[in-house]
Amino acid sequence: MDERAGFGRGERRRAAHLGLEAVLEEVGARAGEEFIHAGGGKVEIFSVNAVNRRAFGQRAARSALLRRREHSLVVLIEGIRRRDRRGAVARQVGTGKLDRRDTGKGGDYRAREANVYRLAEVSNAIIDQCVAQGVPFAREYGGQLANRSFGGAQVSRTFYAKGQTGQQLLLGAYASLNRQVKKGTVKQFTRYEMLDLVIIDGRARGIIARNLVTGEIERFAAHAVVIATGGYGNVYFLSTNAMASNGSVAVQCYHKGAYFANPAYAQIHPTCIPVHGDKQSKLTLMSESLRNDGRIWVPKKKEDAVKLQKGEIKGSDIPEEDRDYYLERRYPAFGNLVPRDVASRAAKERCDAGFGVNNTGLAVFLDFSEAINRLGIDVVLQRYGNLFDMYEEITDVNPGELAKEISGVKYYNPMMIYPAIHYTMGGIWVDYELQTTIKGLFAIGECNFSDHGANRLGASALMQGLADGYFVLPYTIQNYLADQITVPRFSTDLPEFAEAEKAVQAKIDKFMSIQGKESVDSIHKKLGHVMWEYVGMGRTAEGLKKGIAELKEIRKEFETNLFIPGSKEGMNVELDKAIRLYDFITMGELVAYDALNRNESCGGHFREEYQTEEGEAKRDDENFFYVACWEYQGDDEKAPVLHKEPLVYEAIKVQTRNYKS
Ligand SMILES: Cc1cc2nc3c(=O)[nH]c(=O)nc-3n(C[C@H](O)[C@H](O)[C@H](O)COP(=O)(O)OP(=O)(O)OC[C@H]3O[C@@H](n4cnc5c(N)ncnc54)[C@H](O)[C@@H]3O)c2cc1C
C-alpha cells in the first residue's frame, strides 16, 4: 500500500461540509483505492451512495475528532452518479462487494461464501419487495429511503423503520399473506404445532401436528415440506427471543436424519437490559441502532465501580475523564459499532475485571450525553424516542433526562446494558438450494444454518429470512418439484403416517405419566444455567465436558421428575412447553458437542484456550475451515457423528478480523 498525503483529518472535516466528491477530486483519490495517509492511518475509499455521503463524512470527521487519531475513511462517488441516472439511492448500498465483505468478515469467514454472495446480490430486491408491501421504511426529507449504520458494517446501509424494523416487516409480510389467504391460495392452520416429520421412501412427505386448542393430533401430507421455525436461542432459558420460539422442529428433523450444522454458533447481543433477578423469564433487547450515537463505558477507577455496585453513586456522577469508553479505546476504527460478538466479549471482560456498574456487577453503561449535547434532545428522541420510552418503562430511568452538570458538561442518565443470547447462526444444514440432507425437506430463515458463519451482523437476519422466502426458495424448490409432478397426492392413511403419529402419542403419554415434582420451567431454568455457565460467552474444553455431563443429568431429571398438570386433551400450555423442553435438552447437547470439537475461537464461539494476547478470538483456518455437520445416531445418549463441508472462498479475501484500524 502506498503512502501519500490527502484525507487526513482536515480533509475529512472539509468533506463533511463541502461534500466528499469535491474533496476527493482535490486530492486525486478514486473509489476502490487504499493507501496510508502520510500522517499515519489507513484510508480506504469505497463507493457509497449519496444519501450516506454527508452522514458518513460527518461521522468520520466526528470520530476523528473524538478519538484524535487518523482513521480509515469511506467515501462515495459511484452512488451519486447512479442516483442521478436512476433516481434510486439507498438500495445501491446493500449490494455487492461491501455487503459481501462485511458479511463474510462479520461471520469470521465461517459462512459458505456462495450463500453470502447470493444474499448480497438479492438484498436490493428485498427492499423493493418490502416497500411494495407497504413497509414504512424511514425516509430522508426528500422522500428517498434513509440508511443508518449497524455494528460491523463499514458504511450506513441499514434500512430501518425507527426502532421497529422487524415488526414492520412482519406486518408487511402478514398483510401479503392474508391477501393470499383471502384469494384461497394459502390455507392457514394457526395454533398448531408440528411434532414430527413423516418420511416415505427417503423423502419428506408430510408432518404430524398437534392442535394446541383441542389437543388433537393431526396428519398433513405434501410433496415437499418447508420448515421456517426459527432459532434455538431459548435453550438458554433467558434470551431476547419470544417465549414460544423453539428449536423443536429442527430437532425433530435432526432425529429423522437431517444434519445439523454449526450448532455452536449462538449470538450473544451486547445491548440487552441486564438480568435483575431469578424470577425473570425473558430478556429485553435494546436495539443495536442505539450504538450509532450511544457510547459504551465503565468507570476507569475500580473504586467508582464498587460504589456503583453498592448504589452509592450514579453513572452521571462520574465525570468524563474518569470514564473508560473501552470499545473506542480498543477498536478505534469501529468504536461502539464493532460487531456484536466483539462488543459482548469486551463487556464481559470489563465486568469480569470488576468494573460492572450495577448491583450484580454484570452491566455496562450506554450513554447518550455526548449525542444529546451535540445534536440536541429533539434529534436524539426523533431517532431513539421509542427505545428510550421502552427502557424507561422497564427500568424507571429516562435516558433522555438531564442528571447532572459537572464543570459545564451536561450528563444525562446512561442506560445499563449487558449481553444476552439473541440469535442462532447454526441450524439445519441446507445445500445451495436450501434443501436439507433429507430429500424434499427444505429449511429457510433462522432455522437453517444460514449465511452468517460464526456471527451475524445486525439487520441481516431479516435480510436472510426474506431472501430465502422471496428470492431463493421459490426458484430452487421448483428443481425438486419438477420430477414430482407425476407423483400422485399422498394419503395420510399410509403406514408411515400412522407410525409417526403413534410415536408422537407415545411420547406425550410418557411425559404426562411422569408426575414428578419439578415444573417445566424449573428444569428449563437449570438447563439455561448450565448452558450460560459452560456453553455461553466463554467456553473451555473442561467446562464443555462438565456441561455435557450436566445436560445428561437434566435429561434424566426430566424423564423421572417432571410434573405436567392437567391432561393431554384440550389446551395444556405446560405440555406444549414440556415437548419443546425435551428437544431443547438435545439441542443444548449438540451446541456443547460442536463447541467442544471446534478447537478455535471464531465469531460468537469463543474458546478461552484460543485467544490472542489481547483477548481476541484466534481462528485456526488450517484445521477448522469447514462447516460442522452433525448426524444423529438413533439415540440421544449417543454422541452425534461429525461430517465436514469444506469452505471455499474465492471472492472474499480470508484474513484475520480486525476492527482496530
Ligand atoms: C427482539 C428481537 C429483535 C430483532 N431485531 C432484528 C432486526 O432489527 N433486524 C434483523 O434483521 N433481525 C432481527 N432479529 C432477528 C430476526 O427477527 C429473526 O432472526 C427472524 O425473525 C427469524 O425469522 P424466522 O421466520 O426464520 O423465524 P421466527 O420469526 O422465529 O418464526 C418461526 C415461527 O415458527 C413457529 N414455530 C416454531 N416451532 C413450531 C412448530 N413446532 N410448529 C409450528 N410452528 C412453529 C414459531 O411460533 C414462529 O412463529 C431480532 C430478533 C429478536 C428476538
The ligand as a MOL file (V3000), in Angstrom:
LIG
                    3D

  0  0  0     0  0            999 V3000
M  V30 BEGIN CTAB
M  V30 COUNTS 53 58 0 0 0
M  V30 BEGIN ATOM
M  V30 1 C -36.0310 -8.8530 19.9240 0
M  V30 2 C -35.5110 -9.1760 18.5590 0
M  V30 3 C -35.1820 -8.1460 17.6820 0
M  V30 4 C -34.6780 -8.4320 16.4220 0
M  V30 5 N -34.3760 -7.3970 15.5980 0
M  V30 6 C -33.9050 -7.6680 14.3570 0
M  V30 7 C -33.6060 -6.6070 13.4520 0
M  V30 8 O -33.7840 -5.4360 13.7550 0
M  V30 9 N -33.1350 -6.9420 12.2330 0
M  V30 10 C -32.9240 -8.2330 11.8640 0
M  V30 11 O -32.5010 -8.4780 10.7400 0
M  V30 12 N -33.1970 -9.2500 12.7050 0
M  V30 13 C -33.6790 -9.0040 13.9320 0
M  V30 14 N -33.9410 -10.0390 14.7930 0
M  V30 15 C -33.7770 -11.4180 14.3360 0
M  V30 16 C -34.9420 -11.8080 13.4730 0
M  V30 17 O -36.1250 -11.2310 13.9780 0
M  V30 18 C -35.1130 -13.3260 13.4310 0
M  V30 19 O -33.9200 -13.9230 13.0620 0
M  V30 20 C -36.1930 -13.6590 12.4310 0
M  V30 21 O -37.4520 -13.1730 12.8680 0
M  V30 22 C -36.2990 -15.1620 12.2250 0
M  V30 23 O -37.3510 -15.3670 11.3430 0
M  V30 24 P -37.8940 -16.8120 11.0400 0
M  V30 25 O -39.1320 -16.6140 10.2400 0
M  V30 26 O -36.8000 -17.6360 10.4890 0
M  V30 27 O -38.2370 -17.4140 12.4600 0
M  V30 28 P -39.2650 -16.8700 13.5670 0
M  V30 29 O -39.5630 -15.4260 13.3750 0
M  V30 30 O -38.7110 -17.3050 14.8830 0
M  V30 31 O -40.5810 -17.6480 13.2190 0
M  V30 32 C -40.6850 -19.0120 13.4530 0
M  V30 33 C -42.1390 -19.3430 13.5660 0
M  V30 34 O -42.2830 -20.7590 13.6190 0
M  V30 35 C -43.1800 -21.0800 14.6490 0
M  V30 36 N -42.8800 -22.4330 15.1350 0
M  V30 37 C -41.8260 -22.8460 15.8730 0
M  V30 38 N -41.9320 -24.1510 16.1440 0
M  V30 39 C -43.0590 -24.5740 15.5620 0
M  V30 40 C -43.7230 -25.8290 15.4850 0
M  V30 41 N -43.2360 -26.9120 16.0930 0
M  V30 42 N -44.8780 -25.9190 14.7890 0
M  V30 43 C -45.4080 -24.8240 14.1890 0
M  V30 44 N -44.8320 -23.6030 14.2310 0
M  V30 45 C -43.6690 -23.4910 14.9090 0
M  V30 46 C -42.9490 -20.0210 15.7080 0
M  V30 47 O -44.0680 -19.9150 16.5610 0
M  V30 48 C -42.7640 -18.7940 14.8350 0
M  V30 49 O -43.9910 -18.2060 14.5070 0
M  V30 50 C -34.4770 -9.7780 16.0480 0
M  V30 51 C -34.8130 -10.8140 16.9170 0
M  V30 52 C -35.3220 -10.5240 18.1580 0
M  V30 53 C -35.6600 -11.6620 19.0790 0
M  V30 END ATOM
M  V30 BEGIN BOND
M  V30 1 1 1 2
M  V30 2 1 2 3
M  V30 3 2 2 52
M  V30 4 2 3 4
M  V30 5 1 4 5
M  V30 6 1 4 50
M  V30 7 2 5 6
M  V30 8 1 6 7
M  V30 9 1 6 13
M  V30 10 2 7 8
M  V30 11 1 7 9
M  V30 12 1 9 10
M  V30 13 2 10 11
M  V30 14 1 10 12
M  V30 15 2 12 13
M  V30 16 1 13 14
M  V30 17 1 14 15
M  V30 18 1 14 50
M  V30 19 1 15 16
M  V30 20 1 16 17
M  V30 21 1 16 18
M  V30 22 1 18 19
M  V30 23 1 18 20
M  V30 24 1 20 21
M  V30 25 1 20 22
M  V30 26 1 22 23
M  V30 27 1 23 24
M  V30 28 2 24 25
M  V30 29 1 24 26
M  V30 30 1 24 27
M  V30 31 1 27 28
M  V30 32 2 28 29
M  V30 33 1 28 30
M  V30 34 1 28 31
M  V30 35 1 31 32
M  V30 36 1 32 33
M  V30 37 1 33 34
M  V30 38 1 33 48
M  V30 39 1 34 35
M  V30 40 1 35 36
M  V30 41 1 35 46
M  V30 42 1 36 37
M  V30 43 1 36 45
M  V30 44 2 37 38
M  V30 45 1 38 39
M  V30 46 1 39 40
M  V30 47 2 39 45
M  V30 48 1 40 41
M  V30 49 2 40 42
M  V30 50 1 42 43
M  V30 51 2 43 44
M  V30 52 1 44 45
M  V30 53 1 46 47
M  V30 54 1 46 48
M  V30 55 1 48 49
M  V30 56 2 50 51
M  V30 57 1 51 52
M  V30 58 1 52 53
M  V30 END BOND
M  V30 END CTAB
M  END
